[in-house]
Amino acid sequence: MTEIDRDIGDDIHPLFHGAPASTEFRKLRKRLVREVREAIERYAMAERGARWLVCLSGGKDSYTLLAILTELQWRGLLPVELLACNLDQGQPGFPATVLPEFLTRMGVPHRIEYQDTYSVVTSKIAPGGTMCSLCSRLRRGNLYRIAREEGCSAVVLGHHRDDILETFYMNLFHGGRLATMPPKLVNEEGDLFVLRPLAFVAEADCDRFARAMGYPIIPCDLCGSQEGLQRAQVKRMLDEWEARSPGRRQIMFRALMNVRPSHLPDPELFDFAGLSLSDGGVAPEAGGPPALFVRD
């Protein structure tokens, strides 16, 4: 048993009351806690006394994020204050009472914000077009504003390992760059961190956890807009690879954490001009550490 496993233990936060008592579920919960804690530590996400705005959409990923962060905080392993936040963007049919009732029942500090960005998106996107990109930008701007109003230093998102991999391949195939969503970054204004503590967590584990807990899931397609065809194609490709070679996703994710600038043809990352035979083929990287990530 590792030190992290001993810290997690078998006792459980009240937020998990009613959770399955099976050994399989206990192992899943401990794995999620361990992976989130590892991401927080590896990327130095937590500053003691900070306040985090934990973004809750009502999907399986954000429920899992909130639950695991709450447990880490309860165990004294995450010395920050958590404020859950849901942004109701005015999509037709959105069940506006689900999240407030859930968060109140669970005793989770929260803020519910209503901003009708749906009308803005539908006025600018032609019928049948993909709304996700513009919707996401408007949502992010409002979440940054709320974080500032609430005195938060970080906006915490529920993107997991599979989201990061899919974004990498989207950039590779369609964006012409090697980039993805980093676990930690600073926003363009320079006043907020954007954190992704689920960076090491598999999407399938989020799904299993949320289903086992019986969380009231709100679908992400209430507005009628679907994910872009390109992302759907990437997801199918990764699913097929994983089916043929189980564990392929984890290997690819490890590759993103093992970048060799000297073995990529980008002269901005590595000083190829400075290579000489007398150096034994070693040259300093151009411009300091490799900046492979795009800003949020």
N, C-alpha and C positions, 0 to 999 in steps of 0.2 A: 504494500500500500504506500502511495506517495504521500508527501507532506500535504499536498493540496487535497487529496482524498480524505486525509485525517481531519483537515480543517472543515471540509464539507459536512461530514458526519451523517447520521441517519435522522436526526431531528429535523423538523420541517417548519417553515414559516407559515403563519396563519393563512397567508394568501393561497397556500397549497392544500388547505383542508378539503377533504373530499377527493384528493388525488388517489389514483389506483395504488393498492398496497403491494402490487406484484414486484418481484425482483427485477423484471425487465424494465418497469417504469423507473424504479429507484436508480438503476444503472444509467438510464437515459438522462434523468434529472442531474445526476452527479457528473455525467459527461458534459452536459451543457454548461453547468456551473464551472467546471474545470476549464473548458475551452474559452468561455467568456473571460474568466479571470486571467488566463494566459494571454489573451489578446490585450486586455487592459494593461497588464504588466509589461508586455513586450513593447508596446507602442507608447508607454508612459502617458496613458490617458487621464489618470486620476490625479487631481491636485487636492490635497486635504482642505476641506472647508468649502470646496467649490459647489456650485448649484448647477444641476443638469436639467435641461428640458428634454424629456423622453417622449419622442413623437409616437403617438398611438393612432394607427389608422383603423384598427379593428380587424386587421388581417392576422394570420397565424404567426407571422414573423414578429410583428410589433408586440403581440401578447407575450410571446416567448421572451423577447427582449426585456419587457417590463418585469416579468416574473423573476427572471434570473438576476437582474440588477437589484431587485428588491431583496432577494435572498442574500446576495453578497453584502448588501448594506446591513441587513439584519444580523449577519454573522460578524460584523465589524471588519469585513475584508474590503469594503468600498467606502472610504471616509468622505462621501459627498452627499449632498441633499438632492433628492429626486422629485421632480415635478412632472407628472404625466400631462400630456397635452394632446387634444384632438382638434383638428381643424375641419369643421363642417363646411365644405365648399359649395353646398347648395345643389348637389346632384339630385335629380328627381328620384324619389323613392328612398333616399337615405334615411335609415332608421335612427333619428336624432336622439332618441332616449336610451338606446342600448348602452353606449359607453358611459354616459353620466351615471346611470343606474348601477352598472357593474363596478365602476371606480368608487362610488359612494358606498356600496355594499361591502367592498373589500377594504375600505378605509384608506384608499390611496389618494394622497394630495394631487389635485388635478386642476386643469383649466380647460374649459370647452370654449372654443372661439368659432363664431360664425362669420364667414366671408364668402359672398356669392361670386366665386371665381368661375363657376360653371357658365354663367351667362356671358362673362368676358370671353371665355374660350370658344363657346359656340358662335359668338358673333364674329370671330376671327378665323375659324377653321371651317372650310367648306364641308357640306354634308358628306359623310362617308370618310372624311379624313381622320387621321390619327391625332387624338387630342392629348396624348400622354405627355409629350415634351413640353408644350406650353403650360399645361396644367401643373406639371412638376415645378416649372420655374416660378409660377405664381404662388404655389404652395410654399416653396422654399423661402421666398421673400417674406411671406407672412410669418413663417416660423422664426426667421431671424428677428423680425420686429417683436414678436411675442417674447423671445428669449431676452432681448434687451429690456423690455418692459418689466420682466420678472426678475431681473438681476442675475440671469444665468450666464455662465461663461462658455457653455457648450450646448450644441444642438445634437441630440443623440438619435441616430437613425437605425432602422432594423434591417439594413442590407446584410446578407449572409455571404458565405463563401461562394455559393453558386451565382449570386448576383454579380460578384466581383469577377468571376470567370467569364460569365456571359458578356459583361461590359468589355473585358479585355478582347474577346473575339469580335465584338461589334466594332471596336476601334481598329483591330487588325484587318478585318475584311472590308469595312466600309469607311473607316476614318483615316486610313493610311498612317497610323501611328501606333506605337506600343505604349498603351496607357490603360488604366482602369480606375476604379474607385479605391482610394487609399483608406486604410483603417482610421487615419487621423490626418486632418488638414486644418488650415486656417482659412476662413472665408476671405473673399476679395477685399472686403473693407478692413480686414485685419483685427477685428474685435471679438470674433467668436471662433471656437473650435467646432469642427464637425467630426463626430466620432461614430465609428461603426464597430461596437463591441462584439457583434456576431460574426466578425470576419473569418473566424476559424470554424464556424458552425455550418453543417450541411443543411440544405433546405428540407430534406426528408426528415431530419430530426426535429426541426421546427414543426413540421406537419404532424408527426407522431405525438409530439408533446402537446400541441394545442388541441388535437382530437381527444387525447387521453384526459385532458383537463376539462373538456366540454366547454371551452370558451365560446361566447356568442360571436361567431365569425361574421364579419361584414364583407361581402364580395367587393373586389376592386373594380368591377365593371358596371357599377350602377348607372354610370352616365351613358352606357351603350358603346363606349369606345373601347377597342381591344388593343392589346400591345401590338406594336408595329410588326409587320410581317418579318422583317429582318431579324429581330430579336427572337421571335418564335422559331425561326429556322435555326438559329444558333442553339437555342435550348433543345430542339429535337436532335441536333447533331451531337451535343454533349450527352444527351440521354442514350443515344445509340452507341456511342463510344463506351459509356459506362456499362451498358448492358453486355457488350462484347468483352470488355476488360474491366471487371469490378475494381474499384479503387483508382481508376484513371483520373477522376476529378481531383482527388487529393494529391496525386503526383503532379498534375498541372499546377495546382495552387502552390505546391512547394517550389516549383520552378519560378513562380513570380517572386518568391522570397530569396532566390538564388541567382541574381542577375550578374552577368559578366560583361561589363561595358566593353572590354577589350575584344570580345568575340561578337560584337554587333557592329555593323557598318555605319556608325554615326560619329563623325568627327567632332561633334559638339560634346559627346560624352567621353571620348578617349582621344588622347593626343597621339594620333598615328604619325604625324609629322615629326614628333619627337622621338620616335623609335630609332634605335641604332643598334648595330651588332655588338658594340662594346658594352651596351647595357644589358645584354642577354635577353633582348626582346622585351624589356620592361620599360614602360613610360608612364608618367603621371597622368591621371584622368584630367581631361580639359574641363576647366570651370568648376572643379570641386566635385562633390558627391553627385551621382547620376540622378537627374530630376526626371524620373520616368512617369510621374503621375500628373494628370491634369487637375486643375482646380474644379471644385464642385460648382 
